[in-house]
Amino acid sequence: MAKTVQVKNSAWRCVLALAIVAGLAALTASAQSAPPAPAEAPSPTDKIASGDAPDDPGPLATDISAAITHKDVRKVVRKVADWQLGHSEAKFNQQWTFAPLYDGMLAASKTTGDPSYHDAMVRMAQRFDWKLLNKRFPHADDMALGQPYLDLYLEKRDSIRVADTKAILDQLVVRPDDPSKLLWWWCDALFMAPPVLARMSEATGDRRYLDYMDREWWETSASLWDPAEHLYIRDSSYFTKKEANGQKLIWARGNGWVMGSFAKVLEVMPKDYPNREKYITQYKEMAERVASLQGKDGLWRSGLLDPDAYDMPEISGSAFFTYSLAWGINHGVLDRAKFEPVVRRAWAGMLTHIYADGRLGSIQPIDAKPGKFKPSASSVFGVGGFLLAASEVDALAQDAAPKHHWFIGTRAR
């Protein structure tokens, strides 16, 4: 009898052990297949620093023109950049929110020939000792500041300007992938890290950076690219979410980040790079789809597939679309006859959201999905996108004007 009880107890222990193992396996599988947690938001302090939405922003500007001439475009650039620099320089920080603004300020200097925007970026970089945030490696957002650092390094090859960024990227390119989670699991990440890797490859001549970027880009694309819509889903948590009209929930700014990255990456990618045509194919597909979704006012709503659900246009997504489409025209990747009217309508539309003091409004604050906001809402990343767009719109202008060249130690005017 005792032996029988012992056998039964042993059998129950085996069953229990198997159940525990199965349960652990199920939990592991669940953890691997579950949507990733939202990207860590900037601190409350940075949310305040990156933008605001006053109830009374004052009147809209009446002293600017949507004509695409060098004189008119550069007047707009100065108006917006001057206001933003005066409003934000004391709040500059190392967060991703500001990185696009720094890119835009450097572009503003090249567009206008005014060194003040460039010099403010040098002061910014010196203030942060040319270092990135690095408390949550390998988070793409914390690498975005490498874009302006590398631009300034290519102007003056002082090793301090790139040392910290290079050290972090050197850690990144030897990091083994985690099969349970994409490195760049949200589409915004394609703007934050890939241009830095591509530019580092250009600066050093080391293709390890570009090859790493290439592998990770297409892993992200395999997950988030919607081949039916020719657009990116923000992240896997949005795969089944719908707009009020039943269409897929596809975020304008998320796709704006990707379109902006195409311009930055393709500009420095060698013409003979094996996968270059793959990028161009996807870029052209996105460009066609984005152009088809342009509103009558020349702009795009924050929810691309249900524009009627959003009463206001969204300027940050619109700005990055404009930047990327104009870049494609200027670099012979997109057909000018087809896409220049899209860019001209978008430029004219964005200018109707500039206030008399230079504030650029109608920018959706920090978010991860389509949303609503005040007409006065302004954020630094949207202004950065606008200044990048302006640099490419200025290049479309046909009237004669001197081009501005930048050299180590000097700036030709």
C-alpha positions as a printed NumPy array, in Angstrom:
array([[  0.   ,   0.   ,   0.   ],
       [  2.76 ,   2.403,   0.974],
       [  4.51 ,   1.633,  -2.285],
       [  1.315,   2.391,  -4.236],
       [  0.956,   5.784,  -2.507],
       [  4.616,   6.563,  -3.232],
       [  4.127,   5.799,  -6.939],
       [  1.004,   7.974,  -7.075],
       [  2.798,  10.865,  -5.348],
       [  5.706,  10.542,  -7.771],
       [  3.315,  10.625, -10.701],
       [  1.594,  13.751,  -9.374],
       [  4.968,  15.419,  -8.91 ],
       [  5.803,  14.667, -12.557],
       [  2.47 ,  16.096, -13.707],
       [  3.008,  19.209, -11.578],
       [  6.539,  19.7  , -12.896],
       [  5.351,  19.364, -16.483],
       [  2.57 ,  21.886, -15.822],
       [  5.046,  24.375, -14.405],
       [  7.38 ,  23.97 , -17.391],
       [  4.469,  24.378, -19.8  ],
       [  3.297,  27.468, -17.955],
       [  6.737,  29.049, -18.089],
       [  6.994,  28.257, -21.776],
       [  3.617,  29.877, -22.383],
       [  4.643,  32.98 , -20.462],
       [  7.878,  33.233, -22.456],
       [  6.046,  32.873, -25.752],
       [  3.506,  35.456, -24.638],
       [  6.252,  37.89 , -23.694],
       [  7.896,  37.432, -27.079],
       [  4.724,  37.921, -29.098],
       [  3.154,  40.699, -27.023],
       [  3.361,  44.259, -28.397],
       [  6.309,  46.18 , -26.973],
       [  5.763,  48.719, -24.259],
       [  5.426,  52.329, -25.456],
       [  8.682,  54.192, -25.978],
       [  9.777,  55.974, -22.86 ],
       [  8.395,  59.482, -23.015],
       [ 10.596,  62.487, -22.336],
       [ 10.537,  63.778, -18.81 ],
       [  7.831,  66.282, -17.768],
       [ 10.542,  68.939, -17.856],
       [ 11.323,  68.16 , -21.493],
       [  7.642,  68.115, -22.41 ],
       [  7.437,  71.675, -21.137],
       [ 10.697,  72.645, -22.844],
       [  9.794,  71.164, -26.216],
       [  6.611,  73.123, -26.833],
       [  3.493,  74.906, -25.68 ],
       [  0.013,  75.909, -26.813],
       [ -1.049,  79.333, -25.492],
       [ -4.699,  80.301, -25.583],
       [ -3.818,  83.603, -27.246],
       [ -0.819,  83.288, -29.593],
       [ -1.613,  86.574, -31.287],
       [ -2.453,  87.19 , -34.943],
       [ -1.242,  85.143, -37.872],
       [  1.576,  86.521, -40.037],
       [  0.617,  88.805, -42.909],
       [  4.133,  89.78 , -44.023],
       [  5.184,  86.529, -45.712],
       [  4.586,  85.1  , -49.166],
       [  4.207,  81.523, -50.37 ],
       [  6.043,  82.387, -53.582],
       [  8.951,  80.011, -54.043],
       [ 11.715,  82.508, -54.611],
       [ 14.929,  82.623, -52.611],
       [ 13.967,  85.994, -51.148],
       [ 10.536,  84.865, -49.974],
       [ 11.582,  81.445, -48.677],
       [ 14.537,  82.843, -46.774],
       [ 12.406,  85.538, -45.197],
       [ 10.115,  82.818, -43.851],
       [ 13.091,  80.814, -42.589],
       [ 14.472,  83.772, -40.671],
       [ 11.095,  84.61 , -39.173],
       [ 10.475,  81.104, -37.856],
       [ 14.081,  80.336, -36.865],
       [ 14.553,  83.661, -35.048],
       [ 11.421,  83.149, -32.971],
       [ 12.276,  79.552, -32.156],
       [ 15.876,  80.284, -31.226],
       [ 14.85 ,  83.142, -28.958],
       [ 12.08 ,  81.055, -27.42 ],
       [ 14.047,  77.836, -26.882],
       [ 17.808,  78.272, -26.632],
       [ 17.69 ,  78.512, -22.836],
       [ 15.749,  75.216, -22.798],
       [ 18.046,  73.245, -25.13 ],
       [ 18.615,  69.663, -23.997],
       [ 19.838,  66.304, -25.324],
       [ 16.436,  64.696, -25.867],
       [ 15.222,  63.454, -29.263],
       [ 12.624,  66.211, -29.231],
       [ 15.283,  68.855, -29.819],
       [ 17.529,  66.913, -32.202],
       [ 15.393,  67.675, -35.312],
       [ 15.382,  71.357, -34.362],
       [ 19.173,  71.359, -34.263],
       [ 19.209,  69.745, -37.723],
       [ 16.803,  72.416, -38.922],
       [ 18.869,  75.257, -37.471],
       [ 21.962,  74.055, -39.306],
       [ 19.901,  73.871, -42.478],
       [ 18.615,  77.408, -41.817],
       [ 22.179,  78.727, -41.714],
       [ 22.99 ,  77.043, -45.015],
       [ 19.783,  78.349, -46.583],
       [ 20.108,  81.962, -45.445],
       [ 23.86 ,  82.349, -45.054],
       [ 23.233,  83.639, -41.524],
       [ 25.814,  82.125, -39.132],
       [ 23.791,  82.861, -35.991],
       [ 21.773,  79.631, -36.2  ],
       [ 24.904,  77.569, -36.857],
       [ 26.785,  79.222, -34.013],
       [ 23.932,  78.529, -31.624],
       [ 24.281,  74.844, -32.498],
       [ 28.001,  74.932, -31.712],
       [ 27.179,  76.51 , -28.347],
       [ 24.596,  73.78 , -27.756],
       [ 27.067,  71.003, -28.541],
       [ 29.751,  72.539, -26.339],
       [ 27.249,  72.868, -23.507],
       [ 26.66 ,  69.109, -23.624],
       [ 30.353,  68.263, -24.207],
       [ 29.381,  66.74 , -27.559],
       [ 27.79 ,  63.808, -25.738],
       [ 24.615,  61.819, -26.249],
       [ 22.217,  60.652, -23.605],
       [ 23.145,  57.042, -22.875],
       [ 21.06 ,  55.794, -19.959],
       [ 18.888,  53.314, -21.908],
       [ 21.186,  51.89 , -24.571],
       [ 20.401,  50.876, -27.322],
       [ 17.361,  53.193, -27.519],
       [ 17.28 ,  54.964, -30.89 ],
       [ 15.826,  58.206, -29.518],
       [ 18.96 ,  58.86 , -27.482],
       [ 21.128,  58.636, -30.61 ],
       [ 19.272,  61.333, -32.571],
       [ 21.548,  64.085, -31.279],
       [ 24.361,  62.43 , -33.213],
       [ 22.934,  63.931, -36.419],
       [ 23.868,  67.569, -35.687],
       [ 27.103,  66.503, -33.968],
       [ 28.186,  64.671, -37.122],
       [ 27.184,  67.564, -39.377],
       [ 29.368,  69.852, -37.282],
       [ 32.17 ,  67.283, -37.254],
       [ 32.17 ,  67.048, -41.051],
       [ 32.555,  70.827, -41.122],
       [ 35.501,  70.766, -38.705],
       [ 37.048,  67.368, -38.029],
       [ 37.857,  67.844, -34.367],
       [ 37.69 ,  64.4  , -32.736],
       [ 35.87 ,  65.66 , -29.635],
       [ 32.868,  66.432, -31.829],
       [ 32.299,  62.784, -32.678],
       [ 34.111,  60.72 , -30.026],
       [ 31.132,  59.982, -27.767],
       [ 28.738,  59.292, -30.646],
       [ 31.266,  56.939, -32.244],
       [ 31.881,  55.081, -28.99 ],
       [ 28.144,  54.418, -28.572],
       [ 27.687,  53.381, -32.204],
       [ 30.692,  51.077, -31.888],
       [ 28.862,  49.338, -29.041],
       [ 25.698,  49.196, -31.104],
       [ 27.109,  47.566, -34.232],
       [ 28.507,  44.599, -32.283],
       [ 25.343,  44.101, -30.245],
       [ 23.621,  40.795, -31.072],
       [ 19.955,  41.083, -31.997],
       [ 17.372,  40.035, -29.436],
       [ 15.079,  37.556, -31.219],
       [ 12.25 ,  38.426, -28.84 ],
       [ 12.195,  42.147, -29.692],
       [ 13.086,  44.365, -32.627],
       [ 15.75 ,  46.944, -31.971],
       [ 13.751,  49.632, -33.8  ],
       [ 10.257,  48.432, -32.974],
       [  8.51 ,  51.769, -33.567],
       [  8.672,  53.525, -36.933],
       [  9.839,  56.876, -35.481],
       [ 13.11 ,  55.139, -34.616],
       [ 14.016,  55.051, -38.295],
       [ 14.57 ,  58.82 , -38.153],
       [ 16.432,  58.776, -34.845],
       [ 19.24 ,  56.25 , -35.38 ],
       [ 19.687,  55.256, -39.068],
       [ 20.794,  58.715, -40.309],
       [ 23.402,  58.8  , -37.541],
       [ 24.774,  55.414, -38.562],
       [ 24.765,  56.373, -42.243],
       [ 26.519,  59.662, -41.542],
       [ 29.098,  57.948, -39.316],
       [ 29.83 ,  55.573, -42.178],
       [ 30.357,  58.563, -44.459],
       [ 32.56 ,  60.336, -41.917],
       [ 34.79 ,  57.344, -41.179],
       [ 34.645,  55.37 , -44.414],
       [ 33.668,  52.345, -42.303],
       [ 30.744,  50.436, -43.834],
       [ 30.063,  48.502, -40.637],
       [ 27.767,  51.323, -39.562],
       [ 25.86 ,  51.349, -42.826],
       [ 25.622,  47.57 , -42.968],
       [ 24.246,  47.432, -39.426],
       [ 21.722,  50.147, -40.248],
       [ 20.719,  48.275, -43.383],
       [ 20.041,  45.029, -41.539],
       [ 18.023,  46.654, -38.771],
       [ 16.058,  48.899, -41.16 ],
       [ 14.724,  45.952, -43.115],
       [ 13.909,  43.995, -39.961],
       [ 11.783,  46.941, -38.843],
       [ 10.26 ,  47.187, -42.298],
       [  9.38 ,  43.483, -42.288],
       [  7.322,  44.097, -39.155],
       [  5.825,  47.584, -39.594],
       [  5.602,  48.237, -43.351],
       [  2.059,  47.802, -44.645],
       [  2.448,  46.63 , -48.248],
       [ -1.213,  47.285, -49.022],
       [ -1.13 ,  50.915, -47.846],
       [  2.524,  51.618, -48.721],
       [  2.867,  53.236, -45.294],
       [  4.288,  52.323, -41.887],
       [  2.263,  51.251, -38.857],
       [  3.591,  53.058, -35.801],
       [  4.3  ,  49.836, -33.857],
       [  2.806,  46.372, -33.369],
       [  0.307,  47.584, -30.764],
       [ -1.498,  49.392, -33.626],
       [ -1.788,  46.417, -35.977],
       [ -5.491,  45.924, -35.27 ],
       [ -6.531,  49.453, -34.304],
       [ -8.935,  51.312, -36.585],
       [-10.061,  54.846, -37.25 ],
       [-13.693,  55.856, -36.772],
       [-14.324,  55.2  , -40.471],
       [-13.007,  51.639, -40.169],
       [ -9.701,  52.331, -41.912],
       [ -6.341,  51.401, -40.407],
       [ -4.949,  53.776, -37.829],
       [ -1.839,  55.181, -39.536],
       [ -0.12 ,  58.171, -37.985],
       [  1.07 ,  61.089, -40.11 ],
       [  4.098,  62.087, -38.026],
       [  5.261,  58.489, -37.689],
       [  5.364,  58.237, -41.477],
       [  6.878,  61.712, -41.668],
       [  9.793,  60.481, -39.552],
       [ 10.364,  57.622, -41.999],
       [ 10.118,  59.867, -45.06 ],
       [ 12.58 ,  62.296, -43.498],
       [ 14.982,  59.463, -42.819],
       [ 14.879,  58.329, -46.443],
       [ 16.148,  61.763, -47.485],
       [ 18.925,  61.778, -44.893],
       [ 20.056,  58.198, -45.468],
       [ 19.931,  58.229, -49.272],
       [ 21.827,  61.509, -49.42 ],
       [ 24.931,  59.895, -47.9  ],
       [ 24.493,  56.272, -49.002],
       [ 27.018,  55.367, -51.718],
       [ 25.484,  54.998, -55.157],
       [ 26.907,  51.484, -55.412],
       [ 25.57 ,  50.281, -52.059],
       [ 23.962,  46.85 , -52.705],
       [ 20.559,  47.63 , -51.175],
       [ 20.269,  51.25 , -52.329],
       [ 17.637,  50.435, -54.929],
       [ 15.574,  48.676, -52.28 ],
       [ 15.417,  51.929, -50.286],
       [ 14.556,  53.928, -53.388],
       [ 11.745,  51.529, -54.269],
       [ 10.14 ,  51.806, -50.847],
       [ 10.713,  55.571, -50.762],
       [  8.959,  56.021, -54.108],
       [  6.042,  53.861, -52.993],
       [  5.649,  55.987, -49.861],
       [  5.986,  59.212, -51.824],
       [  3.184,  58.174, -54.198],
       [  0.899,  57.202, -51.315],
       [  1.64 ,  60.29 , -49.249],
       [  0.984,  62.571, -52.233],
       [ -2.363,  60.855, -52.83 ],
       [ -3.438,  61.664, -49.254],
       [ -2.684,  65.402, -49.393],
       [ -5.589,  67.561, -48.281],
       [ -7.179,  70.384, -50.25 ],
       [ -5.296,  72.862, -48.037],
       [ -2.013,  71.234, -49.098],
       [ -1.492,  69.547, -45.733],
       [ -2.039,  66.203, -44.031],
       [ -4.157,  65.312, -40.982],
       [ -2.635,  63.393, -38.062],
       [ -4.646,  60.288, -39.013],
       [ -3.767,  59.687, -42.646],
       [ -6.629,  57.354, -43.569],
       [ -9.48 ,  59.201, -41.847],
       [ -8.789,  62.901, -42.427],
       [-12.4  ,  63.874, -41.756],
       [-11.964,  62.763, -38.14 ],
       [ -9.356,  65.5  , -37.544],
       [-10.461,  69.076, -38.032],
       [ -6.964,  70.569, -38.195],
       [ -3.936,  69.797, -40.337],
       [ -0.814,  68.53 , -38.577],
       [  2.312,  70.506, -39.394],
       [  5.108,  68.236, -38.146],
       [  4.054,  65.304, -40.338],
       [  3.34 ,  67.701, -43.198],
       [  6.765,  69.319, -42.788],
       [  8.672,  66.045, -42.936],
       [  6.638,  64.958, -45.965],
       [  7.435,  68.279, -47.667],
       [ 11.122,  68.   , -46.799],
       [ 11.385,  64.468, -48.158],
       [  9.365,  65.068, -51.338],
       [ 11.308,  68.241, -52.157],
       [ 14.568,  66.394, -51.491],
       [ 13.484,  63.666, -53.923],
       [ 12.793,  66.252, -56.632],
       [ 16.075,  68.086, -56.043],
       [ 18.078,  64.857, -56.195],
       [ 16.386,  63.443, -59.286],
       [ 14.705,  60.571, -57.462],
       [ 11.12 ,  61.825, -57.891],
       [  9.499,  63.192, -61.035],
       [  9.474,  66.995, -60.829],
       [  6.345,  67.477, -62.923],
       [  4.363,  65.163, -60.697],
       [  5.641,  66.079, -57.237],
       [  6.56 ,  69.759, -57.394],
       [  2.875,  70.827, -57.341],
       [  2.452,  68.705, -54.19 ],
       [  5.395,  70.462, -52.536],
       [  4.192,  73.916, -53.586],
       [  0.716,  73.287, -52.142],
       [  2.228,  71.952, -48.924],
       [  4.578,  74.925, -48.54 ],
       [  1.731,  77.388, -49.063],
       [ -0.419,  75.478, -46.594],
       [  2.207,  75.453, -43.852],
       [  2.731,  79.2  , -44.125],
       [ -0.891,  79.815, -43.107],
       [  0.022,  78.471, -39.647],
       [  2.833,  80.942, -38.932],
       [  1.982,  83.652, -36.417],
       [  3.075,  87.272, -36.613],
       [  5.898,  86.741, -34.111],
       [  7.253,  83.653, -35.957],
       [  5.593,  80.884, -33.946],
       [  4.788,  77.856, -36.107],
       [  1.483,  76.381, -34.965],
       [ -0.743,  73.357, -35.558],
       [  1.983,  70.93 , -34.429],
       [  0.792,  67.849, -32.568],
       [  2.597,  67.574, -29.209],
       [  4.539,  64.467, -28.17 ],
       [  2.418,  61.405, -28.885],
       [  2.409,  57.987, -30.586],
       [ -0.85 ,  58.154, -32.513],
       [ -3.182,  60.602, -34.256],
       [ -4.684,  63.207, -31.963],
       [ -6.178,  66.654, -31.577],
       [ -4.522,  69.867, -30.392],
       [ -4.866,  73.649, -30.342],
       [ -4.175,  75.793, -33.41 ],
       [ -1.37 ,  77.484, -31.455],
       [  0.372,  74.22 , -30.478],
       [  4.055,  74.371, -31.343],
       [  6.865,  71.889, -30.665],
       [ 10.536,  72.051, -31.504],
       [ 10.633,  68.835, -33.544],
       [  7.952,  70.193, -35.894],
       [  9.87 ,  73.436, -36.357],
       [ 12.97 ,  71.398, -37.13 ],
       [ 11.056,  69.527, -39.824],
       [  9.781,  72.821, -41.23 ],
       [ 13.282,  74.313, -41.462],
       [ 14.536,  71.163, -43.196],
       [ 11.618,  71.444, -45.623],
       [ 12.442,  75.106, -46.226],
       [ 16.024,  74.227, -47.134],
       [ 14.804,  71.912, -49.904],
       [ 12.012,  74.266, -51.019],
       [ 14.628,  77.013, -51.353],
       [ 16.595,  74.697, -53.633],
       [ 13.525,  74.473, -55.893],
       [ 13.481,  78.245, -56.41 ],
       [ 14.343,  79.256, -59.951],
       [ 15.358,  82.876, -59.367],
       [ 19.058,  83.668, -59.2  ],
       [ 20.619,  83.89 , -55.763],
       [ 24.046,  83.108, -54.34 ],
       [ 24.508,  79.629, -52.919],
       [ 26.001,  79.387, -49.47 ],
       [ 29.023,  77.15 , -48.956],
       [ 30.478,  76.058, -45.652],
       [ 34.14 ,  75.485, -44.994],
       [ 36.194,  74.473, -41.992],
       [ 36.676,  77.532, -39.854],
       [ 34.879,  79.929, -42.188],
       [ 31.441,  80.476, -43.641],
       [ 31.135,  82.014, -47.094],
       [ 28.288,  84.521, -47.321]])
